[in-house]
Amino acid sequence: MILRALFWIAVVGVLMPHQPDLGLGRPGAVTSLLPAPAAAWVDQNVGTPRAACDAHAEGCATALGMIDTLQSAAVASLAEVKAEIEASKHARQTQRFAYNDWND
């Protein structure tokens, strides 16, 4: 039984498709995926993100502030979520009791 399981695991491992190496983990991978004129334009005008932010410090600060605001608005703490759940349960329970008292 163990040998049969190992055999099928090996078959699946051999037949399983492998992801192609797109080079996304290497430096300069983005420019290597771009056509040559576009890559040259990126190197001339943008360079590295650090150089772009050094040239446009206010724009980078504004963008980071907006990203921070969106992140803080989108991510609620666990305590806030628990408090919202408890408030919702309490509101439903109050409505249910009011409905039962009104119908009696």
Order of alpha helices (4+ residues) and beta strands (2+ residues): alpha-alpha-alpha-alpha-alpha-alpha
